[in-house]
């Protein structure tokens, strides 16, 4: 399967096809275990359309803090040039609710290779700071000469009071990847343990060239980097990010495995779900599930867990309808269910991407950047009911003022309002 940079490139191809697609007839579908519900009256509001200096390439969704503020990244854009053909090294931005509207502000613009570039999904740490990774950059270039091997960073508000909501935040680079045994191309998002230590994965290098699972541990006022596990090439590129279950085990998915989801002329592996369990001073890996053509392949998100311990994620292709979908996996029983199969379309190649969101009632929300009534992507809701999942189409993007190609994660508030971003650089709100 493709490496992390190539996987991001595949996303860019989806953006192009979605943005130029012509009007298509809506696809009506049904799947055992999934019930299609007629779309209710939903309203999409454009909260902000980013300019080139504010950030471009909104491929990483949004996250919300406890106050309802929204945060995201532009993978490129800004004001500084970087080695790729895309102008700008990327940005981190915030939307602050102000009365009945929102105020947009750029918190940070990446400045060049040593600073890191191409930021990925933001996470809110236990201390309220923003944490993230850049897939490239750093001052050590042992992996990709002139591009850097990736960084881990933190963003904090200014230490003194700022009267403007647009005040830039303070960035600290916590770690620079650069030694091949560390890994390279850090994964889409980071996570934290109860002590505030940071965990993530890489998609390249390490001892077996399959990537690494790593930890940044608090140490004497700083951070100490540790490789927890070297991924085998059979697991392959992660690029998604690890997640803790209630027992303290780490979970992720890889693009490796033994099952072929491609054709004989362009083979690639379907992917696997794996678990790391602490054992003495180390960690043991267990591959718990292998994706296939029939179940969906190419895992495309980090995992989330419900209160019962089931995990949820997305797959981008294959499956009964051809374009992956949303799945549920029970670690206790090993039961895998594709609870939503994204419908196939001859004009597009991939389905849902980005971590699903779950509200307090257990409803799931996800985005497909490529399909939908107009081939511009769509946002949907899955409601559990009597052992089934009720599908509701929340919005189909038409490449107009609403943009096209939405990526998760989405943010959902207590009132059921859904917030997201798409590759046409539009930040939106969908109200029920």
DRENNU-153309 format. One record per residue (C-alpha): residue number from 1; x, y, z. Coordinates in Angstrom, 3 decimals. Layout:
# DRENNU-153309
n: NUM u: X v: Y w: Z $
...
//
This chain:
# DRENNU-153309
n: 1 u: 0.000 v: 0.000 w: 0.000 $
n: 2 u: 1.068 v: 3.617 w: -0.402 $
n: 3 u: 3.187 v: 5.404 w: 2.173 $
n: 4 u: 1.756 v: 8.296 w: 4.217 $
n: 5 u: 2.732 v: 11.009 w: 1.764 $
n: 6 u: 1.251 v: 9.036 w: -1.099 $
n: 7 u: -1.901 v: 8.411 w: 0.919 $
n: 8 u: -2.276 v: 12.162 w: 1.389 $
n: 9 u: -1.746 v: 12.514 w: -2.337 $
n: 10 u: -4.591 v: 10.097 w: -2.925 $
n: 11 u: -6.810 v: 12.397 w: -0.880 $
n: 12 u: -5.854 v: 15.308 w: -3.099 $
n: 13 u: -6.953 v: 13.324 w: -6.133 $
n: 14 u: -10.318 v: 12.830 w: -4.474 $
n: 15 u: -10.618 v: 16.555 w: -3.924 $
n: 16 u: -10.065 v: 17.252 w: -7.597 $
n: 17 u: -12.613 v: 14.705 w: -8.758 $
n: 18 u: -15.183 v: 15.860 w: -6.217 $
n: 19 u: -14.788 v: 19.523 w: -7.046 $
n: 20 u: -15.299 v: 19.027 w: -10.780 $
n: 21 u: -17.981 v: 16.347 w: -10.781 $
n: 22 u: -21.270 v: 17.029 w: -12.555 $
n: 23 u: -24.751 v: 16.498 w: -11.165 $
n: 24 u: -25.652 v: 12.841 w: -10.652 $
n: 25 u: -28.841 v: 11.055 w: -9.700 $
n: 26 u: -28.926 v: 10.129 w: -5.993 $
n: 27 u: -28.159 v: 6.503 w: -5.223 $
n: 28 u: -30.774 v: 4.690 w: -3.173 $
n: 29 u: -29.382 v: 1.752 w: -1.255 $
n: 30 u: -30.010 v: -0.661 w: 1.581 $
n: 31 u: -27.773 v: -3.057 w: 3.509 $
n: 32 u: -28.603 v: -5.707 w: 6.083 $
n: 33 u: -28.252 v: -4.059 w: 9.487 $
n: 34 u: -28.594 v: -0.561 w: 7.999 $
n: 35 u: -31.910 v: 1.199 w: 7.495 $
n: 36 u: -32.080 v: 4.261 w: 5.285 $
n: 37 u: -34.089 v: 7.150 w: 6.644 $
n: 38 u: -35.360 v: 10.014 w: 4.536 $
n: 39 u: -33.313 v: 13.139 w: 4.997 $
n: 40 u: -34.816 v: 15.445 w: 7.579 $
n: 41 u: -34.815 v: 19.227 w: 7.296 $
n: 42 u: -31.151 v: 20.058 w: 7.750 $
n: 43 u: -29.591 v: 23.470 w: 7.252 $
n: 44 u: -25.971 v: 24.026 w: 6.239 $
n: 45 u: -24.363 v: 27.350 w: 7.127 $
n: 46 u: -20.925 v: 28.387 w: 5.894 $
n: 47 u: -19.063 v: 29.680 w: 8.946 $
n: 48 u: -15.909 v: 30.726 w: 7.082 $
n: 49 u: -14.198 v: 30.208 w: 3.734 $
n: 50 u: -10.424 v: 30.388 w: 4.160 $
n: 51 u: -8.228 v: 32.583 w: 2.004 $
n: 52 u: -4.804 v: 31.421 w: 0.833 $
n: 53 u: -3.046 v: 33.272 w: 3.667 $
n: 54 u: -5.381 v: 31.701 w: 6.261 $
n: 55 u: -4.688 v: 28.125 w: 5.181 $
n: 56 u: -5.630 v: 25.678 w: 2.453 $
n: 57 u: -6.129 v: 21.933 w: 2.193 $
n: 58 u: -8.605 v: 21.334 w: 5.036 $
n: 59 u: -8.150 v: 17.557 w: 5.005 $
n: 60 u: -8.027 v: 16.979 w: 8.754 $
n: 61 u: -11.450 v: 17.893 w: 10.098 $
n: 62 u: -12.204 v: 19.895 w: 13.244 $
n: 63 u: -12.049 v: 19.420 w: 17.009 $
n: 64 u: -13.976 v: 21.343 w: 19.670 $
n: 65 u: -12.981 v: 22.342 w: 23.200 $
n: 66 u: -15.306 v: 22.355 w: 26.209 $
n: 67 u: -16.356 v: 25.930 w: 25.468 $
n: 68 u: -17.432 v: 25.019 w: 21.937 $
n: 69 u: -14.531 v: 26.721 w: 20.170 $
n: 70 u: -13.436 v: 24.963 w: 16.970 $
n: 71 u: -9.860 v: 24.218 w: 15.888 $
n: 72 u: -8.373 v: 22.877 w: 12.672 $
n: 73 u: -5.423 v: 22.953 w: 10.320 $
n: 74 u: -4.719 v: 23.953 w: 6.771 $
n: 75 u: -2.216 v: 21.384 w: 5.535 $
n: 76 u: -0.718 v: 24.065 w: 3.329 $
n: 77 u: -1.356 v: 27.745 w: 2.711 $
n: 78 u: -0.254 v: 30.610 w: 4.884 $
n: 79 u: 2.458 v: 33.030 w: 3.905 $
n: 80 u: 5.648 v: 30.977 w: 3.776 $
n: 81 u: 6.858 v: 28.750 w: 0.962 $
n: 82 u: 7.844 v: 25.144 w: 1.570 $
n: 83 u: 9.510 v: 22.435 w: -0.560 $
n: 84 u: 6.302 v: 21.062 w: -2.084 $
n: 85 u: 4.517 v: 22.632 w: -5.026 $
n: 86 u: 1.745 v: 23.821 w: -2.684 $
n: 87 u: 2.200 v: 27.448 w: -1.581 $
n: 88 u: 2.537 v: 27.889 w: 2.145 $
n: 89 u: 3.663 v: 25.538 w: 4.908 $
n: 90 u: 0.310 v: 25.237 w: 6.663 $
n: 91 u: -1.643 v: 26.892 w: 9.464 $
n: 92 u: -3.531 v: 26.208 w: 12.690 $
n: 93 u: -6.775 v: 28.161 w: 13.114 $
n: 94 u: -9.598 v: 28.739 w: 15.592 $
n: 95 u: -13.253 v: 29.734 w: 15.357 $
n: 96 u: -14.631 v: 31.445 w: 18.451 $
n: 97 u: -18.364 v: 31.815 w: 18.939 $
n: 98 u: -19.319 v: 35.496 w: 19.275 $
n: 99 u: -23.001 v: 36.167 w: 19.824 $
n: 100 u: -24.854 v: 34.556 w: 16.956 $
n: 101 u: -21.731 v: 34.430 w: 14.759 $
n: 102 u: -18.156 v: 33.221 w: 14.743 $
n: 103 u: -14.764 v: 34.922 w: 14.706 $
n: 104 u: -12.028 v: 33.234 w: 12.679 $
n: 105 u: -8.371 v: 33.639 w: 13.663 $
n: 106 u: -5.085 v: 32.087 w: 12.575 $
n: 107 u: -3.228 v: 30.850 w: 15.645 $
n: 108 u: -0.014 v: 29.916 w: 13.868 $
n: 109 u: 1.561 v: 29.911 w: 10.416 $
n: 110 u: 4.347 v: 27.403 w: 9.879 $
n: 111 u: 7.454 v: 29.098 w: 8.562 $
n: 112 u: 9.590 v: 26.487 w: 6.829 $
n: 113 u: 11.298 v: 23.131 w: 6.918 $
n: 114 u: 12.945 v: 23.389 w: 10.354 $
n: 115 u: 9.677 v: 24.616 w: 11.864 $
n: 116 u: 7.683 v: 21.701 w: 10.451 $
n: 117 u: 5.202 v: 21.740 w: 7.591 $
n: 118 u: 2.021 v: 20.025 w: 6.447 $
n: 119 u: 0.244 v: 19.905 w: 9.866 $
n: 120 u: -2.269 v: 17.152 w: 10.522 $
n: 121 u: -5.184 v: 16.746 w: 12.960 $
n: 122 u: -5.118 v: 18.829 w: 16.141 $
n: 123 u: -5.740 v: 17.270 w: 19.579 $
n: 124 u: -6.645 v: 19.126 w: 22.763 $
n: 125 u: -4.395 v: 18.036 w: 25.610 $
n: 126 u: -5.263 v: 17.603 w: 29.300 $
n: 127 u: -3.749 v: 21.050 w: 29.958 $
n: 128 u: -5.965 v: 22.724 w: 27.335 $
n: 129 u: -3.074 v: 23.271 w: 24.922 $
n: 130 u: -3.232 v: 22.149 w: 21.293 $
n: 131 u: -0.991 v: 19.280 w: 20.244 $
n: 132 u: -0.298 v: 18.016 w: 16.771 $
n: 133 u: 2.159 v: 16.629 w: 14.271 $
n: 134 u: 3.546 v: 17.764 w: 10.953 $
n: 135 u: 4.127 v: 15.030 w: 8.443 $
n: 136 u: 7.300 v: 16.748 w: 7.202 $
n: 137 u: 9.806 v: 19.236 w: 8.542 $
n: 138 u: 12.278 v: 19.464 w: 11.366 $
n: 139 u: 15.950 v: 20.356 w: 11.328 $
n: 140 u: 17.154 v: 16.746 w: 10.885 $
n: 141 u: 16.949 v: 15.467 w: 7.320 $
n: 142 u: 18.082 v: 11.855 w: 7.519 $
n: 143 u: 14.774 v: 10.622 w: 6.071 $
n: 144 u: 13.868 v: 13.016 w: 3.269 $
n: 145 u: 16.717 v: 15.409 w: 2.393 $
n: 146 u: 15.428 v: 18.967 w: 2.194 $
n: 147 u: 11.979 v: 18.024 w: 3.516 $
n: 148 u: 12.529 v: 16.776 w: 7.061 $
n: 149 u: 11.053 v: 13.726 w: 8.789 $
n: 150 u: 8.203 v: 15.290 w: 10.781 $
n: 151 u: 7.639 v: 16.974 w: 14.138 $
n: 152 u: 5.451 v: 16.961 w: 17.251 $
n: 153 u: 4.385 v: 20.411 w: 18.458 $
n: 154 u: 2.357 v: 22.237 w: 21.104 $
n: 155 u: 0.436 v: 25.519 w: 20.781 $
n: 156 u: -0.430 v: 27.609 w: 23.854 $
n: 157 u: -2.235 v: 30.932 w: 24.280 $
n: 158 u: -0.092 v: 34.002 w: 24.940 $
n: 159 u: 1.043 v: 34.140 w: 28.595 $
n: 160 u: -0.233 v: 37.700 w: 29.048 $
n: 161 u: -3.757 v: 38.939 w: 28.445 $
n: 162 u: -4.514 v: 39.751 w: 24.819 $
n: 163 u: -7.433 v: 42.032 w: 24.029 $
n: 164 u: -7.862 v: 40.637 w: 20.526 $
n: 165 u: -9.226 v: 37.174 w: 19.741 $
n: 166 u: -6.821 v: 37.061 w: 16.792 $
n: 167 u: -3.638 v: 37.029 w: 18.910 $
n: 168 u: -1.171 v: 34.374 w: 17.677 $
n: 169 u: -0.389 v: 31.494 w: 19.991 $
n: 170 u: 3.055 v: 30.308 w: 21.081 $
n: 171 u: 4.403 v: 27.204 w: 19.335 $
n: 172 u: 6.910 v: 24.807 w: 20.869 $
n: 173 u: 8.461 v: 21.953 w: 18.926 $
n: 174 u: 8.454 v: 19.009 w: 21.329 $
n: 175 u: 10.260 v: 16.523 w: 19.097 $
n: 176 u: 11.846 v: 16.291 w: 15.663 $
n: 177 u: 11.941 v: 12.943 w: 13.919 $
n: 178 u: 15.195 v: 12.433 w: 12.106 $
n: 179 u: 16.859 v: 9.194 w: 13.105 $
n: 180 u: 15.501 v: 6.344 w: 11.031 $
n: 181 u: 15.008 v: 4.137 w: 14.121 $
n: 182 u: 12.611 v: 6.781 w: 15.502 $
n: 183 u: 10.335 v: 6.420 w: 12.503 $
n: 184 u: 9.218 v: 9.174 w: 10.135 $
n: 185 u: 5.988 v: 10.748 w: 8.884 $
n: 186 u: 4.151 v: 10.871 w: 12.243 $
n: 187 u: 0.542 v: 9.814 w: 12.206 $
n: 188 u: -2.642 v: 11.766 w: 11.772 $
n: 189 u: -3.319 v: 12.500 w: 15.446 $
n: 190 u: -1.868 v: 12.079 w: 18.927 $
n: 191 u: -3.454 v: 10.827 w: 22.137 $
n: 192 u: -2.701 v: 11.086 w: 25.871 $
n: 193 u: -2.605 v: 8.858 w: 28.926 $
n: 194 u: -3.896 v: 9.931 w: 32.333 $
n: 195 u: -0.507 v: 11.430 w: 33.216 $
n: 196 u: -0.520 v: 13.651 w: 30.118 $
n: 197 u: 2.154 v: 11.725 w: 28.233 $
n: 198 u: 1.748 v: 11.857 w: 24.442 $
n: 199 u: 1.436 v: 8.832 w: 22.144 $
n: 200 u: 1.408 v: 8.414 w: 18.390 $
n: 201 u: 2.640 v: 6.342 w: 15.492 $
n: 202 u: 4.732 v: 6.826 w: 12.375 $
n: 203 u: 4.200 v: 5.481 w: 8.898 $
n: 204 u: 7.796 v: 4.947 w: 7.817 $
n: 205 u: 11.145 v: 3.605 w: 9.000 $
n: 206 u: 11.786 v: 2.151 w: 12.443 $
n: 207 u: 13.664 v: -1.111 w: 12.930 $
n: 208 u: 11.636 v: -3.012 w: 10.325 $
n: 209 u: 10.626 v: -0.113 w: 8.050 $
n: 210 u: 6.986 v: -0.559 w: 9.036 $
n: 211 u: 6.807 v: 2.501 w: 11.259 $
n: 212 u: 6.899 v: 2.892 w: 15.034 $
n: 213 u: 4.608 v: 3.472 w: 17.984 $
n: 214 u: 6.128 v: 6.163 w: 20.168 $
n: 215 u: 5.705 v: 8.023 w: 23.447 $
n: 216 u: 6.735 v: 11.499 w: 24.597 $
n: 217 u: 6.942 v: 11.236 w: 28.383 $
n: 218 u: 7.161 v: 14.107 w: 30.863 $
n: 219 u: 10.722 v: 14.293 w: 32.163 $
n: 220 u: 12.289 v: 17.019 w: 34.351 $
n: 221 u: 10.176 v: 19.781 w: 32.865 $
n: 222 u: 10.747 v: 18.503 w: 29.335 $
n: 223 u: 9.924 v: 15.490 w: 27.223 $
n: 224 u: 11.678 v: 12.186 w: 26.631 $
n: 225 u: 11.035 v: 10.297 w: 23.383 $
n: 226 u: 10.656 v: 6.513 w: 23.514 $
n: 227 u: 9.910 v: 3.985 w: 20.804 $
n: 228 u: 7.392 v: 1.600 w: 22.341 $
n: 229 u: 7.124 v: -0.809 w: 19.426 $
n: 230 u: 8.598 v: -1.310 w: 15.972 $
n: 231 u: 5.889 v: -2.253 w: 13.497 $
n: 232 u: 6.550 v: -5.117 w: 11.129 $
n: 233 u: 6.240 v: -4.494 w: 7.408 $
n: 234 u: 3.283 v: -6.920 w: 7.364 $
n: 235 u: 1.391 v: -4.278 w: 9.367 $
n: 236 u: 2.844 v: -1.518 w: 7.258 $
n: 237 u: 2.016 v: 2.126 w: 7.290 $
n: 238 u: -0.222 v: 3.355 w: 10.102 $
n: 239 u: -0.746 v: 7.052 w: 9.440 $
n: 240 u: -3.913 v: 7.016 w: 11.568 $
n: 241 u: -2.988 v: 7.413 w: 15.227 $
n: 242 u: -3.230 v: 5.184 w: 18.276 $
n: 243 u: -6.140 v: 5.210 w: 20.764 $
n: 244 u: -6.356 v: 3.909 w: 24.344 $
n: 245 u: -9.082 v: 1.573 w: 25.507 $
n: 246 u: -10.351 v: 1.579 w: 29.095 $
n: 247 u: -7.762 v: -1.050 w: 30.109 $
n: 248 u: -4.803 v: 1.026 w: 28.894 $
n: 249 u: -4.152 v: -0.937 w: 25.701 $
n: 250 u: -3.304 v: 0.906 w: 22.475 $
n: 251 u: -5.241 v: 0.294 w: 19.248 $
n: 252 u: -4.556 v: 1.254 w: 15.646 $
n: 253 u: -4.912 v: -0.008 w: 12.092 $
n: 254 u: -2.389 v: -0.505 w: 9.334 $
n: 255 u: -2.383 v: -0.834 w: 5.572 $
n: 256 u: -0.578 v: -4.151 w: 5.712 $
n: 257 u: -1.762 v: -7.721 w: 6.267 $
n: 258 u: -1.859 v: -10.709 w: 3.964 $
n: 259 u: -5.169 v: -10.217 w: 2.107 $
n: 260 u: -5.059 v: -8.494 w: -1.266 $
n: 261 u: -7.689 v: -5.827 w: -1.908 $
n: 262 u: -6.302 v: -4.748 w: -5.283 $
n: 263 u: -6.305 v: -6.422 w: -8.659 $
n: 264 u: -3.521 v: -8.704 w: -9.959 $
n: 265 u: -1.924 v: -5.794 w: -11.820 $
n: 266 u: -2.097 v: -3.286 w: -8.951 $
n: 267 u: -2.129 v: -5.292 w: -5.705 $
n: 268 u: -2.246 v: -3.775 w: -2.244 $
n: 269 u: -3.080 v: -5.128 w: 1.182 $
n: 270 u: -6.509 v: -4.590 w: 2.739 $
n: 271 u: -5.224 v: -3.648 w: 6.197 $
n: 272 u: -5.447 v: -4.932 w: 9.756 $
n: 273 u: -6.578 v: -3.861 w: 13.230 $
n: 274 u: -3.959 v: -4.354 w: 15.891 $
n: 275 u: -3.630 v: -3.992 w: 19.653 $
n: 276 u: -0.604 v: -3.246 w: 21.838 $
n: 277 u: -0.767 v: -4.476 w: 25.422 $
n: 278 u: 1.785 v: -3.468 w: 28.089 $
n: 279 u: 3.942 v: -6.362 w: 29.201 $
n: 280 u: 6.643 v: -5.766 w: 31.784 $
n: 281 u: 8.919 v: -3.060 w: 30.390 $
n: 282 u: 7.627 v: -3.472 w: 26.829 $
n: 283 u: 4.518 v: -3.934 w: 24.716 $
n: 284 u: 3.151 v: -6.958 w: 22.875 $
n: 285 u: 1.340 v: -6.650 w: 19.560 $
n: 286 u: -1.668 v: -8.715 w: 18.563 $
n: 287 u: -3.259 v: -8.466 w: 15.113 $
n: 288 u: -6.930 v: -8.965 w: 15.951 $
n: 289 u: -8.644 v: -8.522 w: 12.581 $
n: 290 u: -7.781 v: -8.546 w: 8.867 $
n: 291 u: -9.874 v: -6.523 w: 6.428 $
n: 292 u: -10.920 v: -8.062 w: 3.115 $
n: 293 u: -12.643 v: -7.226 w: -0.150 $
n: 294 u: -15.997 v: -8.187 w: 1.342 $
n: 295 u: -15.636 v: -6.375 w: 4.673 $
n: 296 u: -14.061 v: -3.187 w: 3.347 $
n: 297 u: -10.381 v: -2.275 w: 3.113 $
n: 298 u: -7.932 v: 0.594 w: 3.561 $
n: 299 u: -8.670 v: 1.743 w: 7.144 $
n: 300 u: -8.922 v: 5.521 w: 7.018 $
n: 301 u: -9.394 v: 6.831 w: 10.541 $
n: 302 u: -8.340 v: 6.762 w: 14.131 $
n: 303 u: -10.573 v: 4.730 w: 16.466 $
n: 304 u: -13.149 v: 5.842 w: 19.011 $
n: 305 u: -14.710 v: 3.685 w: 21.733 $
n: 306 u: -18.234 v: 3.605 w: 23.142 $
n: 307 u: -19.055 v: 2.970 w: 26.810 $
n: 308 u: -19.365 v: -0.762 w: 26.151 $
n: 309 u: -15.806 v: -0.892 w: 24.804 $
n: 310 u: -16.704 v: -1.341 w: 21.120 $
n: 311 u: -14.458 v: 0.527 w: 18.722 $
n: 312 u: -15.513 v: 2.367 w: 15.563 $
n: 313 u: -13.649 v: 3.489 w: 12.471 $
n: 314 u: -13.910 v: 3.966 w: 8.725 $
n: 315 u: -12.642 v: 2.039 w: 5.704 $
n: 316 u: -12.205 v: 3.827 w: 2.396 $
n: 317 u: -12.823 v: 1.150 w: -0.208 $
n: 318 u: -14.190 v: -2.300 w: -1.063 $
n: 319 u: -17.002 v: -3.854 w: 0.952 $
n: 320 u: -20.517 v: -4.778 w: -0.268 $
n: 321 u: -21.152 v: -1.439 w: -2.007 $
n: 322 u: -17.586 v: -0.856 w: -3.218 $
n: 323 u: -16.569 v: 2.256 w: -1.276 $
n: 324 u: -15.883 v: 1.040 w: 2.251 $
n: 325 u: -17.977 v: 2.481 w: 5.065 $
n: 326 u: -18.166 v: 2.656 w: 8.854 $
n: 327 u: -17.463 v: -0.389 w: 11.019 $
n: 328 u: -17.893 v: -1.559 w: 14.597 $
n: 329 u: -15.478 v: -4.017 w: 16.201 $
n: 330 u: -15.887 v: -5.704 w: 19.585 $
n: 331 u: -12.490 v: -6.412 w: 21.194 $
n: 332 u: -14.090 v: -8.809 w: 23.697 $
n: 333 u: -15.714 v: -11.077 w: 21.104 $
n: 334 u: -13.746 v: -10.295 w: 17.938 $
n: 335 u: -17.016 v: -9.508 w: 16.137 $
n: 336 u: -16.669 v: -7.155 w: 13.151 $
n: 337 u: -19.680 v: -5.473 w: 11.546 $
n: 338 u: -19.752 v: -3.037 w: 8.653 $
n: 339 u: -22.627 v: -0.995 w: 10.038 $
n: 340 u: -22.737 v: 1.281 w: 6.999 $
n: 341 u: -21.580 v: 0.395 w: 3.486 $
n: 342 u: -20.847 v: 3.472 w: 1.353 $
n: 343 u: -22.457 v: 3.133 w: -2.089 $
n: 344 u: -20.201 v: 2.644 w: -5.083 $
n: 345 u: -19.932 v: 5.118 w: -7.933 $
n: 346 u: -18.111 v: 4.580 w: -11.206 $
n: 347 u: -16.717 v: 8.129 w: -11.086 $
n: 348 u: -15.017 v: 7.959 w: -7.697 $
n: 349 u: -12.782 v: 5.436 w: -6.023 $
n: 350 u: -12.978 v: 5.940 w: -2.260 $
n: 351 u: -15.518 v: 6.347 w: 0.527 $
n: 352 u: -15.599 v: 7.633 w: 4.138 $
n: 353 u: -12.393 v: 9.011 w: 5.602 $
n: 354 u: -11.649 v: 10.537 w: 8.979 $
n: 355 u: -12.471 v: 9.498 w: 12.524 $
n: 356 u: -16.207 v: 9.147 w: 13.253 $
n: 357 u: -17.718 v: 11.346 w: 15.976 $
n: 358 u: -20.121 v: 10.059 w: 18.631 $
n: 359 u: -22.604 v: 12.144 w: 20.601 $
n: 360 u: -23.818 v: 11.440 w: 24.148 $
n: 361 u: -26.737 v: 9.361 w: 22.829 $
n: 362 u: -24.397 v: 7.022 w: 20.940 $
n: 363 u: -25.180 v: 8.352 w: 17.454 $
n: 364 u: -22.291 v: 8.320 w: 14.975 $
n: 365 u: -21.412 v: 11.075 w: 12.491 $
n: 366 u: -19.011 v: 10.711 w: 9.582 $
n: 367 u: -18.063 v: 12.207 w: 6.221 $
n: 368 u: -17.480 v: 10.787 w: 2.752 $
n: 369 u: -15.389 v: 13.182 w: 0.615 $
n: 370 u: -16.164 v: 11.662 w: -2.769 $
n: 371 u: -19.686 v: 10.350 w: -3.248 $
n: 372 u: -23.193 v: 11.626 w: -2.555 $
n: 373 u: -25.927 v: 12.997 w: -4.787 $
n: 374 u: -23.569 v: 15.396 w: -6.582 $
n: 375 u: -20.259 v: 13.507 w: -6.220 $
n: 376 u: -19.074 v: 16.318 w: -3.942 $
n: 377 u: -19.180 v: 14.232 w: -0.784 $
n: 378 u: -21.709 v: 14.063 w: 2.014 $
n: 379 u: -22.081 v: 14.097 w: 5.806 $
n: 380 u: -24.272 v: 11.459 w: 7.450 $
n: 381 u: -25.556 v: 10.213 w: 10.790 $
n: 382 u: -25.957 v: 6.640 w: 12.051 $
n: 383 u: -28.471 v: 6.085 w: 14.862 $
n: 384 u: -28.499 v: 2.774 w: 16.790 $
n: 385 u: -31.968 v: 1.259 w: 17.052 $
n: 386 u: -32.956 v: -2.292 w: 17.999 $
n: 387 u: -29.714 v: -3.830 w: 16.772 $
n: 388 u: -29.721 v: -1.863 w: 13.504 $
n: 389 u: -28.271 v: 1.479 w: 12.500 $
n: 390 u: -30.539 v: 4.115 w: 10.971 $
n: 391 u: -28.810 v: 6.083 w: 8.222 $
n: 392 u: -29.650 v: 9.779 w: 7.749 $
n: 393 u: -28.101 v: 11.924 w: 5.014 $
n: 394 u: -27.376 v: 15.308 w: 6.611 $
n: 395 u: -25.987 v: 17.170 w: 3.582 $
n: 396 u: -24.771 v: 16.482 w: 0.038 $
n: 397 u: -22.106 v: 18.909 w: -1.144 $
n: 398 u: -22.590 v: 20.399 w: -4.592 $
n: 399 u: -19.282 v: 22.258 w: -5.134 $
n: 400 u: -21.045 v: 25.609 w: -4.805 $
n: 401 u: -20.750 v: 27.988 w: -1.879 $
n: 402 u: -20.842 v: 24.917 w: 0.388 $
n: 403 u: -17.653 v: 23.578 w: -1.205 $
n: 404 u: -16.930 v: 19.875 w: -1.642 $
n: 405 u: -14.988 v: 16.903 w: -0.272 $
n: 406 u: -15.634 v: 16.921 w: 3.517 $
n: 407 u: -13.201 v: 15.050 w: 5.731 $
n: 408 u: -13.584 v: 13.972 w: 9.354 $
n: 409 u: -13.348 v: 14.226 w: 12.203 $
n: 410 u: -16.552 v: 16.183 w: 12.662 $
n: 411 u: -17.429 v: 18.022 w: 15.877 $
n: 412 u: -20.918 v: 17.612 w: 17.392 $
n: 413 u: -22.355 v: 19.771 w: 20.181 $
n: 414 u: -25.027 v: 18.935 w: 22.773 $
n: 415 u: -27.770 v: 20.338 w: 20.522 $
n: 416 u: -26.914 v: 18.014 w: 17.640 $
n: 417 u: -25.230 v: 20.696 w: 15.532 $
n: 418 u: -22.465 v: 19.237 w: 13.370 $
n: 419 u: -19.305 v: 21.144 w: 12.448 $
n: 420 u: -16.781 v: 20.201 w: 9.781 $
n: 421 u: -14.438 v: 21.331 w: 7.051 $
n: 422 u: -13.926 v: 20.358 w: 3.445 $
n: 423 u: -11.133 v: 20.409 w: 0.921 $
n: 424 u: -12.558 v: 23.497 w: -0.774 $
n: 425 u: -11.477 v: 25.321 w: 2.407 $
n: 426 u: -15.016 v: 25.827 w: 3.730 $
n: 427 u: -15.858 v: 25.458 w: 7.426 $
n: 428 u: -19.528 v: 24.591 w: 7.860 $
n: 429 u: -22.244 v: 23.954 w: 10.421 $
n: 430 u: -25.179 v: 21.586 w: 9.863 $
n: 431 u: -28.158 v: 22.214 w: 12.149 $
n: 432 u: -30.984 v: 19.704 w: 12.641 $
//
